[in-house]
Amino acid sequence: MSPSEPTPGQTAKPGFLERRFQLGRNGTTVSREIMAGLTTFAAMAYILVVNPSILQSAGMPRDALVTATAVGAAVATLLMAFMANLPLALAPGMGINAFFTYTVCLGMGVPWRDALGLVLVNGVLFLLLSVTGVRARIVAALPNSLKAAVCAGIGLFIAFIGLKNGGLVVAHPATFVTLGDLSSPPVALFAGGLLLTCVLVARRTPAAILISMAAITLAGFWVPDGQGGALTTLPHSAFSLPASLEDTFLKLRFHFLTSDPLKALPVILTLLLVDMFDNIGTLIGVTKRAGLMDRDGNIPKLPQALAADSLAAIASALLGTSTVVSYIESATGVQAGGRTGLTGVTVAVCFLLALFLTPVILMIPAVAVAPALVVVGILMFESVAEIDVRQFGNAVPAVLTLMVMPMTFSISTGIGVGLIALVAMRLGLRIGQRQFVASPMDGAHQNDDTGFPDGSGLPTRLNPFTCALAAIFLLHFLEKWIFRLFGHTS
């Protein structure tokens, strides 16, 4: 008998991956986690192209941005994988990079190096809020009904992105959006790909989303793109050396912060609010979809996840890109079976390999990713069943959250509107009542999640921390009006 083999009556010693990521406890396997990581990466690989194209408008070097984007995503995802063991992938946030470029740099005239300094300050504040437990309290302050609405709202949001990227929904000056041109070959391919993805998922086919992406990419070789070419084209070369980080690494400055702190403060506050609630929304949505939340709606290892997210924000500023955030596309990997940090490790490795395989990654057309986003959005929408819409006071904040996220193209705005509506409804219904906080005698009838007595439709308590969050969001939404009132511009 080999010395490495267990003797009769003994069990084999768990391997490194099992010990580190607790695969068995989470009901998953190495192959399933790798497949989930590949699926997540395929759904978010577009950031390697889109982020540099946005940030270069601020005057940053495009070649270095490609490397900074890939390295930043890899480092941040590894932090989340090893610190929190969650199947979350991180990369530069799409909304934040637009705010960085068009509002801070181009709108306010802040040089990109000084803007990176503000990103670093934002990351440090994130870390302080995480280690003091404030960010965890923010998550705990959200009622379960609102968490369910956030999950479903994110589902609508990414489904809308998928429909938009697939060309099935297009802008219209009169009706805002309308049906796309179904006679267009790319739109027809998207529709066929969406049907294929839905059928594969319904049949519980392993790696259904990845299979559909590959099939659509392959079909794209024979589908015209409307510009004289095909949707999918072979790259001139499969490999390329990564560009140097010399032009962006540690190039941040703090001149704007020190010379005009009053003007810099609202920028930092906006970064903090948008980044914080986009991340919290993604954490809630993805972990809820993965079944990782407990029955009380708590996220496992939440402090570690928030700390990893904070360190990632700091790393992004040092590398030379806008804030790195948790990506809602992580839900595609969760649907493919991802349950642990090994999914994230796979995503990180893919981002590093992408530095050498960028031409191959760019070969995947957007129409191949769009059906996956729609299907995952539909699956995430299942949580809407947890919202008791028969109770109108409970339904208002939840439905507003659902509607505002896709309509404003912002997760954080949806959460903010939902919180404000929740507090406003409860305060409005409380007028004339003697009780401000639930009485111990109401304990047998109290719905701890919603704060509404069963069947009465009237609230008996309101979380003070929820009130504070709603007030912060209200100030954020009124930011421009406040600046005009005091003679400043935003």
N, C-alpha and C positions, 0 to 999 in steps of 0.2 A: 504494500500500500504506500502511495506517495505521501511524504510528510505533509504536503499541502492539502491532502484530502481529509475530510472529517472522519473521525472514528465512528463506529456504530453508536447511535444514541446522541451524537452531537449534530448540531446544525452548522451549515457552512457560514463562515464569517461574511457579513455583507460587504460588497465591494464599495469602492470610494464613492461612486455616483449614488448608490443607494443610501449610504451614510450621510452624504452631503445634502442630497435633495429629497430624501425620504420618498422615493418613488412608490414603493409598495403601500405606504400609508396613504398616499394621495391617489392610489388606484391607477397608476400609469406605468409606462415602460420607457426604456431608453429610446427605442425606435419611434414610439409615438411622440415623445418629446422632441426628437430631432425633426420629425415630419411637421410637427406644429411650429417649430422654429422656422423651418423653410417656408411654411405657409405665411407666417407673420411677415417674414422678410420680403417675400414676393409682393405682399399687399402694401408695404411701405417703402419699397426700394425707390419709388418715385422721388423721395425726398433728396436723393443724391443729385437729382437734376434741378428740382424746383427750388430748393433752399439757396443754392449758389446763384441761380438766376434772379432771385428776389434781392438778396443781399448785395449783389454786385451793383445794383442801382444806387446803393449808398456810397459807392466808390471803392468797395472792397475787391481784392483780386479774385477772380473767378476760379482759377486753377487751385489756389490754396484753399478756397472755400470748399471745394469738393473733398479734399483730404480732411479738412476740419470737420465737415459734416459726418463723414464716415467714422473717423476716430472718436469724435464726440459721442456719436450714437453707440459705438461699441463700448467705450468706457462707462457710459451711463447705464447701459443695459446690464453690463457685468456687475456694477454696483448693486443694482436692484436684484439680480439673480442671487448673488452670494450673501447679501445683507438681509433680504426679505424672503427669498425663495418663492417669488411670485412670477408667473408667466407674462411679465410685462416688458415690452420693448420701449425704449426711449430714443428720441431724436429731436433735432431742432423743431420747435413748434411752428406750425403754419401761421396761425394768427399772430403770434408774437414776432415772427420775422417780418411780417408786413407792418406791424406797429413800429418795430425797430427802424425799418427803412423809410416808410412813407410819412410817419408822424414825427419820430424823433429826429432822424437825420435830414430828410428832405423838407419836412414841414417846419421844424424848429431850427434847422440849420446847425444841428449838433454834429461835429465830426464823428466818423464811425469809431475812432479809437476812444473818444470820450463816452460814446454810447455803450461800448463794451465795458467801460468802467462802471456804468450804471447797472449793467447786467451782473457784474461781480457783486456790487452792493446788494442787489436783489437776492442773489444766491446766499450771501452771508446772513441777511435777515431771515431768509427761509430756514437756514440751519438753526438760528436762534429760536425761531418759533417752533421748530421741530423738537429740539432738545428740551425746551421748557414745557412741551406737551400742549401748546396752544393749538397747533394744527390738528392734533388728534381730537381735541375737544370740539373743534369745528366740525369734524366728520361725525362725532357722536351727537352733536346738537341737531343734526338733520333727522327728522322723523322717518320711520321706515317707509311710510307712504310716499314721502318725497324722494327717498332713495330709489324706490321702485319707479317713480316718475322719471328720475334722472337716467336710470338704465334704459327705460323705454324711449326717452327723449334722445339719448345718444343713438339708439337704434334708428330712429327716424332721421336723425342728422346724417349718419353715415350712409343710410339707404338713399337719402336725397343726393348725397355726393356721388354715389354710384350711378344713379339715374342721370345726373348731370354729366358725369364723365363719359357715360355711355351714349349720350346724345338723345336719350329718350325724352328728357326734359330740357328745354332751352328757354332763354330769356325772351320776353315779349314786352314792348313798350306800353301796351294797353292793359294786359292782364298779368304783368310781372313774369309769369312763366306760362309755357304752353307746351303742347306735344311736339316732339321733334319730327324730322322728316323720316318716316318709316321706309321710304323708298331708297334712302341712302344706304349703300352697302355697309359702312361701318356701324350704323344704327341697327341694321338687320343682323349683323354678326353679334352685336351686343345682345339683342333680343333672343337670338338662338342660344348664345352662351348663357344667358340668364336662365332660360328654360332647362338647359343641360345641367347647370349647377343646382337648380332647385330639385330636379329629378334625382341627381346623385346624392344630395343631402337627404332627401326623403327616403331613399333606399338605404341610408346609413352606409354608403360606400366609403371605405377607408380612404383618407386623403382626397375626399371629393372635391374640395375647393382647389387644391393644387392640380389635380387632374384636369379640371375644367380650365384653369389658367393655361396649362400646357396645350390643351386642345385648341383653345381660342387663338393662342399665339401661333400655333402651327397653321391654322386656317387663315390667319392674317397674311400669309405669303401670297394667297390667291385673291385677296380682297383689296380693291383699289381704295386709296386714301382720299381720292378726289383732287389730288394735286399731281397726277401723272405717275405716281408710284404705288407701292403696296403698303398696307398697314404694318406688316412685319418685313423687315429687310435684314439680311445677313450683315454683320459688321465687317469693316475692312480688316480688322484684326481682333482676335479674341482676347488679347492681353495688352496691358499698358502699364507703365510704371507710374506710381503715385506722385503727385506734385509735392513739392516741399512746403512745409508749414512755416517757413521762415518769415513770410510776409504777414502772418496773422498771429503767430504764437507769442503770447506775452506782450502784445502791442497795445494793450489797453492804457488809457490815461484817465485822470480825475480832474482835469482842468475845469471842465464845465460844472462839475459838482461843487468844487471849491470856490469858483468865481461867481456862480449864480445858484446858490442852494435852494432859494425859493422857487425858481423855475425848474430845478432838477427834482424837487420833492414830489410833485404830482406825477412825473414820469416814473419814478421809483414805485410810487403807490399803485399806479396803473399796472406796471409790470408785476408787482406783488399780487394784486387782486386777480388779474387775468390768469397768471401762471398758477396761483394757488388753487383756484376753483376749477380750472381746466384739468389740473392733475387730480384733484379730489373727485371730480366727476368721472374721469376715466378709471380711477381706482375703484369707485363704487360700481360702475357699469361692468367692467371686465371681471372683477372678483365675484360679483353677483352672478354673472353669466356662467362663470366657471364653477359655481356652487361652493366657493371658498368661504363665503360669509357664514357666520353662525346664525342660529335661530333669532338672535336679537339684532341682527344686521351689522355685527361688528366684523371688521376685516382683520384676518390673522396677521400678526407682526406689523401692525400699522405704524408704530413708531419707527421701526427699521426701514419700512418702505418710504416714509416721509423723509427720514434722514438721508437715504440713498438719493432720493429725488433732489434734495437740497445740495448735496455734494455734486450731483450731476450739473446743476445750474452753475455752480462755481467753476467746474471743469470746462463748461462750454465757453465761459468768458475768457478763460486762460488760453484756450485753443484758438479762439477767434471766431466765434459764431454766436448767434442769438441763443436765448435760453433753451436748453434741452428739457423736454417734457415727456410724460407718459403718453403713448400713442393709442388712440382708440382702435387702430388697426390690429392691436394685440388681440382683439376679440376674434379675429379670423383664426389665429393660432389656437385660441381656447376652443373654438368650435371644432378644430382639427384634433383636439384631445390634449392640448397643453395644460398642465396643472402645476408645474414647478418651475424653479429657476433654470432648469436645464433647457427649457424652451428659450429663455433669454440668452443663455450661453451660445446656443446655436445661432440665434439672430446676430449676436455680437461677432461671432466668427465669420458669418456671412458678410457683415459690413466690412470687416478687415480684408476678406478675400475680394470684396467688390472694388477695393483700391486697385487691384490688378485685373479685375474682370468687368470693369465699368462698361466697355462696349457690349458685352453680352447682356448685362442688366438693362441697358438702354434699349435692347432689342424688344423687350416685352412691351407691347402697346398698352395704353391706358384702358382700351376697351377690353383687355383681358383681365384686368383687375376689377373693373367696375361691377361685374355680376357678383363677385365675392362680397363686395361691400353691401350690395343690396340684400343678399341672402343673410348675411350676418346681422344686418339691421333688423330684418324681419324676426330673426331668432331672438334678438335682444328685446324686441317689443313684447315678448311673452310676459314680461314682468308687469305689464299693465293690468293683468288679471288680479294683482295683489292690491290694487287701489279700489277702495269702496266708493264708487262714484254715486251711489245712492245717497250718500251724505254730502249735501251740496257744499257745506263749509270745508269738507275734506277734498272735494273734487276740484274746487276752484284753483288752488295753488298747484295741484298735480297736473291738471289739464293745461294751465298756462305754461308750466315748465315744458310739457310735451310739445306745445305749439311753438313757443318762442325759440327753442334751440335750433330747429331747422330753418325757421323763418328769418332769424337774424344771423344764421351761420355762426353761432357762438354757443359753446357749452356753458361758459361762465355767465353769460347774459341770461340764459334759461334758468340757471340755478338762482341767480340774483332776483329775477322776477318772481320765481316760485317762493323764495323766502319772504320777499316783501308782501306778496299776496297772503301768505300764511299768517304773518304777524298782523297785517291789516284786518283780515277776516276775524281773527280771534279777538283783537282789540275791539273791533266794531260790535261783535256779538256779546262782548263782556260788558258793554255800556249798560248801566242799570242793574247789573248783578253785584252782589256784595262780595262774592268770592273772587280773589285775584289768583290764588293758588289753590289747588285741589285740596279738599278736606279729607282727613283720614277716613271719614265715614263714606266717602265716595270711592274708596279703594276697590270695593267689590264690583263696581260698575265702570270703573275707569279704563278706558282704552289708552294704555301708556304710550302707544305709538302716535296717535293723532291728537290726544288731549280732548277728545269729545266723549261724553257719556254715551253709552250704547243707545241709539235710537233717538236721542234728544236733539242732536244737531247743534248743541251749544257747547262751547269750550269751558273747561273748568281750570285749566292751567296753561301757562306759556313759559317756555324755557327762556330765561334771561339771556343766555348766550345766543339763542336764535334771534332775539331782538337786536342784539349788538351786531350780528352779521347782517341782518336786514338793514340796519342803519348805515353800516359801512357801504353796502351796495347802493343804497339810496344816494349817499353822498357821491359815490363814484358815478352814478348815472346823471347826477346834477352837476358834474364837474365843470362842464363848459359854462353853464349858467352862473355858477359860483365865481368862476374866473372873470366872466364879463362884469359881474356885480362889483368885484373889487378892482376892475381895471386891468386884468391880465388876459392873455390869450392862451389857448391850449393848442 
